[in-house]
């Protein structure tokens, strides 16, 4: 063949030739040895069209260049993705062809070499400055490399690429920057970008999100209010402002949403969030009114009805919840098993065990089948038929983690029947066969506590932490165990702090922090944490703890009020009953 080509399509032909020499245009790519389905694997080479493209360079194809193409592809086929990526990057710099640079990015990502991928993406963007895909790739890789301060010129160019690009881009910024841990740098970047768009509500909204992530609540509120002023009927801004207000006062959040609904009564998302805030603020009569409005206005809106049903369950408005869920079944909701499972839960909450079982038994396969089976066993046990419930859990073929879940469910039934030794022995036998199964280890520790085997509790939880260092509840359970027994309090606090770091919005963990602070003598700090926990999850044990701390602070009328609310919500809670007995006159 001729020694030189000056056609723009020549490099496409070489890529086609490389694929052919390696086994055809659809030659199979090698698999990552660590993951047979690795999503980062570069696509197989296919024969590209030979139609010339305006942004492709006139390029001479020399023998050394062809050699490097083949070398890179052969290296990739033989598992040397890093070498292949570097080869393609060198080729991209020499050929100034954007397809070669893009291939270098793909190969570098596959080789898990982010710096090389970023270098290749920069070359790609430099070669083809009009490519939005190249710009987006550079931005994503810079975020992944935690180099947020370098992103501004790329995002500025992306936002200027079309009339709607800035608005859409600002709304995606929060999700993009979620992978960057430097909240202050993120805020600087977003503010700098937003300064160019003072009249764009989405720009102010993005600043509000970044400010909230950086714990600058005042700026966040100011910016989201600016967004709302520019676009008064924007539901997203109203809901987000309410979420910010709710951190300090559910009543303020409810007031903001109510004001919006006065002007825009058909705002579905705002009304759903208004109902949610009312439930959290324990204003159930007002919440019920919102449920009824939603069910009437949006009687064919499946998503709205599902949300209403779940909120009504939370507010213990079971008639509304049941009506919403049954209406969903009439509308052929896309996930009928989720609806049937919730209907079973509604019956459960009302202690209507036979009706709960009827609903659970309609679920025979899919993701809800195992939870439904466990809840069916629990409903059977509640009727005094413990052995029948245990037999149901033991019947049928299951594997792996499902077997562990069934064993944990059986042990919980035994504990509820005050058969703690039997539960302890059951889990101990299971762990003898699967010593590092996380669910079994955790429940074994909880059962050991009931049996006063604190040595087993501690060793099991420490083993679980070793196996799963991100298991928030393992840290929390161990820390709480020390705090409850008034032992090793500094260590208990460190463990609970780690649990909060891993799961900051888990109110049971927040309760543990309040309890350990109480044990350490920090009454005001304890009350602050426990009020937050109670506001998020009015559970009997949390109420018991909050009441005790308030009692110690001298706020005895408030303590009695909290205890009465807790008793109404959780009349059978063991911790609450013990607390009331200790403080009763």
C-alpha positions as CSV (number, residue, x, y, z in Angstrom):
1,X,0.0,0.0,0.0
2,X,1.2,3.6,-0.4
3,X,3.5,4.9,2.3
4,X,1.5,8.0,3.1
5,X,-2.2,9.1,3.3
6,X,-3.5,12.6,3.5
7,X,-7.2,11.7,4.0
8,X,-9.0,12.8,7.1
9,X,-10.5,9.3,7.3
10,X,-7.1,7.6,7.4
11,X,-6.9,7.2,11.2
12,X,-10.3,5.7,11.2
13,X,-9.1,3.2,8.7
14,X,-6.1,2.3,10.9
15,X,-8.4,1.7,13.9
16,X,-10.5,-0.5,11.7
17,X,-7.3,-2.3,10.6
18,X,-6.1,-2.7,14.1
19,X,-9.4,-4.3,15.1
20,X,-9.3,-6.7,12.1
21,X,-5.8,-7.8,12.8
22,X,-6.7,-8.5,16.4
23,X,-9.6,-10.8,15.5
24,X,-12.2,-8.8,13.6
25,X,-14.0,-5.5,14.0
26,X,-16.0,-6.9,16.9
27,X,-13.0,-8.5,18.7
28,X,-13.8,-9.3,22.3
29,X,-12.1,-7.1,24.9
30,X,-10.3,-8.7,27.9
31,X,-12.1,-8.8,31.2
32,X,-10.9,-7.2,34.3
33,X,-9.6,-10.0,36.5
34,X,-11.3,-8.5,39.6
35,X,-14.7,-7.9,38.0
36,X,-16.1,-9.8,35.1
37,X,-18.7,-7.1,34.5
38,X,-16.5,-4.0,34.9
39,X,-18.4,-1.0,33.6
40,X,-15.1,0.8,33.1
41,X,-14.0,-1.6,30.4
42,X,-13.4,0.3,27.1
43,X,-15.7,-0.6,24.3
44,X,-14.7,-3.1,21.7
45,X,-13.3,-1.6,18.5
46,X,-15.8,-1.5,15.7
47,X,-15.3,-0.4,12.2
48,X,-16.0,3.3,12.1
49,X,-17.5,5.0,9.1
50,X,-14.9,6.4,6.7
51,X,-16.9,9.6,6.3
52,X,-14.6,12.6,6.8
53,X,-15.3,14.7,9.8
54,X,-14.6,18.5,9.9
55,X,-12.7,18.4,13.2
56,X,-10.3,15.6,12.2
57,X,-6.7,16.6,11.3
58,X,-5.0,16.0,8.0
59,X,-2.5,13.4,9.1
60,X,0.3,11.4,7.5
61,X,0.2,7.7,8.5
62,X,3.8,6.5,8.9
63,X,5.0,3.0,9.7
64,X,6.0,3.9,13.3
65,X,2.6,5.4,13.8
66,X,0.9,2.2,12.6
67,X,3.2,0.2,14.8
68,X,2.2,2.2,17.9
69,X,-1.5,1.7,17.1
70,X,-1.1,-2.0,16.9
71,X,1.2,-2.0,19.9
72,X,-1.4,-0.2,22.0
73,X,-4.2,-2.5,21.0
74,X,-2.2,-5.7,21.4
75,X,-1.1,-4.5,24.9
76,X,-4.8,-3.9,25.8
77,X,-5.8,-7.4,24.5
78,X,-3.0,-8.9,26.6
79,X,-4.1,-7.2,29.8
80,X,-1.6,-4.3,29.9
81,X,-4.2,-1.5,29.8
82,X,-1.9,1.0,31.5
83,X,0.8,0.6,28.8
84,X,-1.9,0.7,26.1
85,X,-3.3,4.0,27.6
86,X,0.1,5.6,27.7
87,X,0.8,4.5,24.1
88,X,-2.5,6.1,23.0
89,X,-1.8,9.3,24.9
90,X,1.5,9.7,23.2
91,X,-0.2,9.0,19.9
92,X,-2.9,11.6,20.6
93,X,-0.3,14.2,21.2
94,X,1.4,13.4,17.9
95,X,-1.6,12.9,15.7
96,X,-3.9,15.6,17.3
97,X,-6.8,13.3,16.6
98,X,-9.6,13.5,19.2
99,X,-10.6,9.8,18.7
100,X,-7.2,8.7,19.7
101,X,-7.3,10.9,22.9
102,X,-10.7,9.6,23.8
103,X,-9.4,6.0,23.4
104,X,-6.5,6.9,25.8
105,X,-9.1,8.1,28.4
106,X,-11.1,4.9,28.1
107,X,-8.0,2.7,28.5
108,X,-6.7,4.8,31.4
109,X,-10.0,4.5,33.2
110,X,-10.0,0.8,32.6
111,X,-6.5,0.5,34.0
112,X,-7.6,2.6,37.0
113,X,-5.0,5.3,36.4
114,X,-7.0,8.5,37.1
115,X,-4.0,10.9,36.6
116,X,-3.3,9.4,33.2
117,X,-7.0,9.6,32.3
118,X,-7.0,13.3,33.3
119,X,-4.0,14.0,31.2
120,X,-5.6,12.3,28.2
121,X,-8.9,14.1,28.8
122,X,-7.1,17.5,28.8
123,X,-5.4,16.6,25.5
124,X,-8.7,15.5,24.1
125,X,-10.3,18.8,25.1
126,X,-7.4,20.8,23.8
127,X,-7.6,19.0,20.4
128,X,-11.4,19.3,20.1
129,X,-12.4,22.4,22.2
130,X,-15.9,22.2,20.8
131,X,-16.6,18.7,22.3
132,X,-18.9,18.9,25.2
133,X,-18.1,15.3,26.0
134,X,-14.5,16.1,26.4
135,X,-15.3,19.1,28.6
136,X,-17.6,16.9,30.8
137,X,-14.9,14.2,31.1
138,X,-12.3,16.7,32.3
139,X,-14.7,18.1,34.9
140,X,-15.6,14.6,36.3
141,X,-12.0,13.5,36.4
142,X,-11.0,16.8,38.2
143,X,-13.7,16.2,40.8
144,X,-12.6,12.6,41.3
145,X,-9.0,13.9,41.8
146,X,-10.2,16.4,44.4
147,X,-8.9,19.3,42.3
148,X,-12.1,21.4,42.4
149,X,-10.2,24.8,42.2
150,X,-9.2,23.9,38.6
151,X,-12.7,23.2,37.3
152,X,-14.0,26.8,36.8
153,X,-12.8,27.4,33.2
154,X,-14.2,24.1,32.0
155,X,-17.6,24.6,33.7
156,X,-17.8,28.1,32.5
157,X,-17.3,26.9,28.9
158,X,-19.9,24.2,29.4
159,X,-22.5,26.6,30.9
160,X,-22.0,29.0,27.9
161,X,-22.5,26.2,25.3
162,X,-26.3,26.7,24.9
163,X,-29.2,28.8,26.1
164,X,-30.3,26.1,28.6
165,X,-26.8,24.7,29.6
166,X,-26.3,27.0,32.5
167,X,-29.7,26.4,34.1
168,X,-29.3,22.6,33.7
169,X,-25.7,22.7,34.8
170,X,-26.3,24.6,38.0
171,X,-29.0,22.0,38.9
172,X,-26.5,19.2,38.5
173,X,-23.7,20.8,40.4
174,X,-24.7,19.5,43.8
175,X,-24.7,15.9,42.7
176,X,-21.4,16.4,40.8
177,X,-19.6,18.0,43.8
178,X,-21.0,15.5,46.3
179,X,-17.8,13.4,45.5
180,X,-15.6,16.3,46.6
181,X,-15.0,16.4,50.3
182,X,-13.8,20.0,50.5
183,X,-17.1,21.8,51.1
184,X,-15.4,25.2,51.3
185,X,-13.7,24.8,47.9
186,X,-17.0,23.6,46.4
187,X,-18.7,26.8,47.7
188,X,-16.0,29.0,46.3
189,X,-16.3,27.4,42.9
190,X,-20.1,27.6,42.8
191,X,-20.2,31.2,43.9
192,X,-17.6,32.2,41.2
193,X,-19.7,30.5,38.6
194,X,-22.9,32.0,39.9
195,X,-21.6,35.6,39.8
196,X,-21.8,35.4,36.0
197,X,-25.5,34.7,36.2
198,X,-27.1,37.0,38.7
199,X,-30.6,36.8,37.2
200,X,-30.6,33.0,37.0
201,X,-32.6,31.3,39.8
202,X,-30.8,28.0,39.3
203,X,-27.5,29.7,40.0
204,X,-28.6,31.0,43.4
205,X,-30.1,27.6,44.2
206,X,-26.8,25.9,43.5
207,X,-25.0,28.4,45.8
208,X,-27.6,27.6,48.5
209,X,-26.9,23.9,48.2
210,X,-23.1,24.4,48.4
211,X,-23.5,26.8,51.3
212,X,-25.6,24.3,53.2
213,X,-23.0,21.6,52.6
214,X,-20.4,24.0,54.0
215,X,-22.6,24.6,57.1
216,X,-23.2,28.3,56.1
217,X,-26.9,28.2,56.9
218,X,-27.4,32.0,56.7
219,X,-26.0,32.2,53.2
220,X,-27.9,29.1,52.1
221,X,-31.2,30.7,53.2
222,X,-30.4,34.0,51.6
223,X,-29.5,32.4,48.3
224,X,-32.5,30.1,48.1
225,X,-34.8,33.0,48.8
226,X,-33.1,35.0,46.0
227,X,-33.9,32.0,43.7
228,X,-37.5,32.0,44.9
229,X,-37.8,35.8,44.3
230,X,-36.6,35.3,40.7
231,X,-39.0,32.4,40.1
232,X,-41.9,32.7,42.6
233,X,-43.8,29.6,41.5
234,X,-40.7,27.3,41.7
235,X,-41.6,24.3,43.9
236,X,-38.0,23.1,44.2
237,X,-36.9,26.4,45.8
238,X,-39.8,26.4,48.3
239,X,-39.2,22.8,49.3
240,X,-35.5,23.4,49.8
241,X,-36.0,26.5,51.9
242,X,-38.4,24.5,54.1
243,X,-35.8,21.8,54.5
244,X,-33.2,24.4,55.6
245,X,-35.7,25.9,58.0
246,X,-36.7,22.5,59.4
247,X,-33.3,22.1,60.9
248,X,-34.1,24.8,63.5
249,X,-37.9,24.9,63.5
250,X,-40.5,22.6,61.9
251,X,-43.0,25.3,62.5
252,X,-41.1,27.8,60.4
253,X,-40.8,25.2,57.6
254,X,-44.5,24.5,57.7
255,X,-45.2,28.2,57.6
256,X,-43.1,28.7,54.5
257,X,-44.8,25.8,52.7
258,X,-48.3,26.9,53.7
259,X,-47.6,30.4,52.3
260,X,-46.6,28.8,49.0
261,X,-49.7,26.7,48.9
262,X,-51.9,29.7,49.5
263,X,-50.7,31.1,46.1
264,X,-50.2,27.8,44.3
265,X,-52.7,25.2,45.7
266,X,-51.9,22.6,43.0
267,X,-48.2,22.4,43.9
268,X,-48.0,18.6,44.5
269,X,-44.5,18.3,45.8
270,X,-44.9,21.3,48.2
271,X,-48.1,19.9,49.6
272,X,-46.5,16.5,50.1
273,X,-43.6,18.1,51.9
274,X,-46.0,20.2,53.9
275,X,-47.8,17.1,55.1
276,X,-44.4,15.5,55.9
277,X,-43.4,18.4,58.1
278,X,-46.7,18.4,59.9
279,X,-46.3,14.7,60.7
280,X,-42.8,15.3,62.0
281,X,-44.1,18.2,64.1
282,X,-46.8,15.9,65.5
283,X,-49.6,18.1,64.1
284,X,-51.5,15.1,63.0
285,X,-54.9,16.7,62.6
286,X,-53.5,19.3,60.1
287,X,-51.5,16.5,58.4
288,X,-54.7,14.5,58.0
289,X,-56.3,17.4,56.2
290,X,-53.4,17.6,53.8
291,X,-53.6,13.8,53.2
292,X,-57.3,14.2,52.2
293,X,-56.5,17.2,49.9
294,X,-53.7,15.2,48.2
295,X,-55.9,12.1,47.8
296,X,-58.6,14.2,46.2
297,X,-56.6,16.4,44.0
298,X,-54.2,13.7,42.8
299,X,-56.4,10.6,42.9
300,X,-54.8,9.3,39.7
301,X,-51.2,10.2,40.5
302,X,-49.7,7.0,41.7
303,X,-46.5,8.5,43.1
304,X,-48.5,11.1,45.1
305,X,-50.8,8.4,46.5
306,X,-47.9,6.2,47.5
307,X,-46.3,9.1,49.4
308,X,-49.6,9.9,51.1
309,X,-50.0,6.2,52.1
310,X,-46.5,6.1,53.7
311,X,-46.9,9.4,55.5
312,X,-50.3,8.4,56.8
313,X,-48.8,5.2,58.2
314,X,-46.2,7.3,60.0
315,X,-49.0,9.5,61.4
316,X,-51.0,6.5,62.4
317,X,-53.8,7.5,60.1
318,X,-54.4,3.9,59.1
319,X,-57.7,4.4,57.3
320,X,-56.2,7.0,54.9
321,X,-53.1,4.9,54.5
322,X,-55.1,1.8,53.6
323,X,-57.4,3.6,51.2
324,X,-54.4,5.2,49.4
325,X,-52.7,1.8,49.0
326,X,-55.8,0.0,47.8
327,X,-56.3,2.8,45.3
328,X,-52.8,2.2,44.0
329,X,-53.6,-1.4,43.3
330,X,-56.7,-0.3,41.3
331,X,-54.3,2.0,39.3
332,X,-52.0,-1.0,38.5
333,X,-49.1,0.6,40.4
334,X,-45.7,-0.4,38.9
335,X,-44.6,-2.1,42.1
336,X,-47.7,-3.9,43.5
337,X,-45.7,-6.1,46.0
338,X,-44.4,-2.9,47.7
339,X,-48.1,-1.8,48.1
340,X,-49.2,-5.2,49.4
341,X,-46.3,-5.3,51.8
342,X,-47.3,-1.8,53.1
343,X,-50.9,-3.0,53.5
344,X,-49.6,-5.9,55.6
345,X,-47.6,-3.4,57.7
346,X,-50.8,-1.3,58.2
347,X,-52.6,-4.4,59.5
348,X,-49.5,-5.2,61.7
349,X,-49.6,-1.7,63.3
350,X,-53.2,-2.3,64.2
351,X,-52.4,-5.8,65.6
352,X,-54.8,-7.3,63.1
353,X,-52.5,-10.3,62.6
354,X,-54.8,-12.5,60.4
355,X,-55.3,-9.6,57.9
356,X,-51.6,-8.9,57.9
357,X,-50.8,-12.5,57.1
358,X,-53.3,-12.4,54.2
359,X,-51.5,-9.5,52.6
360,X,-48.0,-10.9,53.2
361,X,-49.0,-14.3,51.7
362,X,-49.9,-12.6,48.4
363,X,-46.1,-11.9,48.0
364,X,-44.5,-15.1,46.7
365,X,-41.4,-13.9,44.9
366,X,-39.1,-10.8,44.4
367,X,-37.4,-8.5,46.8
368,X,-40.4,-8.4,49.3
369,X,-40.8,-12.2,49.5
370,X,-38.3,-12.8,52.3
371,X,-39.4,-9.8,54.4
372,X,-43.0,-10.8,54.0
373,X,-42.2,-14.3,55.1
374,X,-40.4,-13.0,58.2
375,X,-43.3,-10.7,59.1
376,X,-45.8,-13.5,58.6
377,X,-43.8,-15.6,61.1
378,X,-43.9,-12.6,63.5
379,X,-47.7,-12.3,63.1
380,X,-48.1,-16.0,63.8
381,X,-45.9,-15.8,66.9
382,X,-47.9,-12.8,68.2
383,X,-51.0,-15.1,68.2
384,X,-49.1,-17.5,70.6
385,X,-48.0,-20.0,67.9
386,X,-44.3,-19.7,68.4
387,X,-43.3,-23.2,67.1
388,X,-45.5,-22.7,64.0
389,X,-43.7,-19.4,63.3
390,X,-40.3,-21.0,63.7
391,X,-41.2,-23.8,61.4
392,X,-42.2,-21.2,58.7
393,X,-38.9,-19.5,59.0
394,X,-37.0,-22.8,58.7
395,X,-39.0,-24.2,55.8
396,X,-38.1,-23.7,52.1
397,X,-34.7,-23.5,50.4
398,X,-32.7,-20.3,50.9
399,X,-29.0,-19.6,50.6
400,X,-26.3,-17.4,52.0
401,X,-27.4,-14.1,53.5
402,X,-31.1,-15.0,53.3
403,X,-30.4,-18.0,55.6
404,X,-28.7,-15.6,58.1
405,X,-31.7,-13.2,57.9
406,X,-34.1,-16.1,58.8
407,X,-31.9,-17.2,61.7
408,X,-31.8,-13.6,63.0
409,X,-35.6,-13.4,62.7
410,X,-36.0,-16.7,64.6
411,X,-33.7,-15.5,67.4
412,X,-35.7,-12.3,67.7
413,X,-38.9,-14.3,68.1
414,X,-37.2,-16.3,70.9
415,X,-36.1,-13.1,72.6
416,X,-39.5,-11.6,72.5
417,X,-40.8,-14.8,74.2
418,X,-38.1,-14.3,76.9
419,X,-36.2,-17.4,75.6
420,X,-32.9,-15.6,75.6
421,X,-30.7,-18.7,76.2
422,X,-32.4,-20.5,73.3
423,X,-31.8,-17.5,71.1
424,X,-28.1,-17.3,72.2
425,X,-27.6,-21.0,71.6
426,X,-29.3,-20.8,68.2
427,X,-27.0,-18.0,67.0
428,X,-23.9,-19.5,68.5
429,X,-24.5,-22.7,66.6
430,X,-25.0,-20.8,63.3
431,X,-21.8,-18.8,63.9
432,X,-19.9,-22.0,64.5
433,X,-20.6,-22.7,60.8
434,X,-20.3,-19.1,59.5
435,X,-18.1,-17.3,62.0
436,X,-17.8,-14.1,60.0
437,X,-21.4,-13.6,58.9
438,X,-22.1,-9.9,59.8
439,X,-25.9,-10.2,60.5
440,X,-25.3,-13.2,62.8
441,X,-22.5,-11.5,64.6
442,X,-24.5,-8.4,65.3
443,X,-27.6,-10.2,66.5
444,X,-25.4,-12.6,68.6
445,X,-24.0,-9.5,70.4
446,X,-27.5,-8.1,71.0
447,X,-28.6,-11.5,72.4
448,X,-25.5,-11.8,74.5
449,X,-26.5,-8.5,76.2
450,X,-29.9,-10.0,77.1
451,X,-28.1,-12.9,78.6
452,X,-25.6,-10.6,80.5
453,X,-22.7,-12.1,78.5
454,X,-21.0,-8.7,78.0
455,X,-17.7,-10.4,77.1
456,X,-19.4,-12.1,74.1
457,X,-21.1,-8.8,73.2
458,X,-17.8,-7.0,73.1
459,X,-15.8,-9.7,71.3
460,X,-18.6,-10.1,68.7
461,X,-18.9,-6.4,68.0
462,X,-15.2,-5.9,67.8
463,X,-15.0,-8.8,65.3
464,X,-17.8,-7.3,63.3
465,X,-16.0,-3.9,63.2
466,X,-12.9,-5.7,62.0
467,X,-14.8,-7.4,59.2
468,X,-16.9,-4.4,58.3
469,X,-15.2,-1.2,59.4
470,X,-18.1,0.9,58.0
471,X,-20.8,-0.9,60.1
472,X,-22.2,2.1,62.0
473,X,-24.5,0.1,64.2
474,X,-21.6,-2.1,65.5
475,X,-19.7,1.0,66.8
476,X,-23.0,2.4,68.2
477,X,-24.0,-0.8,70.0
478,X,-20.6,-1.2,71.6
479,X,-20.4,2.4,72.6
480,X,-23.9,2.4,74.0
481,X,-23.3,-0.8,75.9
482,X,-20.4,0.9,77.7
483,X,-22.5,4.1,78.3
484,X,-25.5,2.1,79.6
485,X,-23.2,0.3,82.2
486,X,-21.4,3.6,82.9
487,X,-18.1,2.1,81.9
488,X,-15.1,3.3,79.7
489,X,-17.0,6.5,78.8
490,X,-14.3,8.2,76.8
491,X,-14.0,5.1,74.6
492,X,-17.8,4.9,74.4
493,X,-18.0,8.4,73.1
494,X,-15.3,7.8,70.5
495,X,-17.2,4.7,69.3
496,X,-20.4,6.6,69.0
497,X,-18.7,9.6,67.3
498,X,-17.5,7.1,64.7
499,X,-21.0,5.7,64.3
500,X,-22.4,9.3,63.7
501,X,-19.6,9.9,61.2
502,X,-20.8,6.9,59.2
503,X,-24.5,7.5,59.7
504,X,-25.2,11.1,60.7
505,X,-28.9,11.0,60.3
506,X,-29.6,7.8,62.3
507,X,-31.6,9.1,65.3
508,X,-30.9,6.0,67.4
509,X,-27.2,6.8,67.1
510,X,-27.9,10.4,68.0
511,X,-29.7,9.1,71.0
512,X,-26.6,7.1,72.0
513,X,-24.5,10.3,71.8
514,X,-27.0,12.1,74.1
515,X,-26.9,9.2,76.5
516,X,-23.1,9.0,76.8
517,X,-22.9,12.8,77.3
518,X,-25.4,12.4,80.1
519,X,-23.3,9.7,81.7
520,X,-20.2,12.0,81.4
521,X,-22.1,14.9,83.1
522,X,-22.7,17.1,80.1
523,X,-26.4,17.6,80.7
524,X,-26.9,20.5,78.3
525,X,-25.1,18.7,75.5
526,X,-27.0,15.6,76.2
527,X,-30.4,17.4,76.1
528,X,-29.4,19.0,72.7
529,X,-28.6,15.6,71.2
530,X,-31.6,13.9,72.7
531,X,-34.0,16.6,71.6
532,X,-32.7,16.2,68.0
533,X,-33.2,12.4,68.3
534,X,-36.7,12.7,69.7
535,X,-37.7,15.2,67.0
536,X,-36.5,12.9,64.3
537,X,-37.7,9.6,65.8
538,X,-40.2,9.8,68.8
539,X,-39.3,6.3,70.0
540,X,-40.0,5.0,73.5
541,X,-36.4,4.5,74.5
542,X,-35.3,8.0,73.1
543,X,-38.2,9.5,75.1
544,X,-37.1,7.7,78.2
545,X,-33.6,9.1,77.9
546,X,-34.7,12.6,77.0
547,X,-37.1,12.7,80.0
548,X,-34.4,11.6,82.4
549,X,-32.0,14.3,81.2
550,X,-34.7,16.9,81.4
551,X,-35.5,15.7,84.9
552,X,-31.8,16.1,85.9
553,X,-31.9,19.6,84.5
554,X,-34.8,20.5,86.7
555,X,-37.3,20.7,83.8
556,X,-39.6,18.2,85.4
557,X,-42.9,19.2,83.8
558,X,-41.3,18.9,80.4
559,X,-39.8,15.5,81.3
560,X,-43.3,14.3,82.4
561,X,-44.8,15.5,79.1
562,X,-42.1,13.7,77.0
563,X,-42.6,10.5,79.0
564,X,-46.4,10.6,78.4
565,X,-45.9,11.1,74.7
566,X,-43.4,8.2,74.6
567,X,-45.8,6.0,76.6
568,X,-48.6,6.8,74.2
569,X,-46.4,5.9,71.2
570,X,-44.5,2.9,72.7
571,X,-46.5,1.6,75.7
572,X,-44.6,-1.7,75.8
573,X,-41.1,-0.3,75.6
574,X,-39.0,-2.0,78.3
575,X,-36.5,0.9,78.8
576,X,-39.4,3.4,79.1
577,X,-41.2,1.3,81.6
578,X,-38.0,1.0,83.8
579,X,-37.4,4.7,83.6
580,X,-41.0,5.5,84.6
581,X,-40.7,3.1,87.5
582,X,-37.5,4.8,88.8
583,X,-38.9,8.3,88.7
584,X,-42.5,7.6,89.7
585,X,-43.5,9.2,93.0
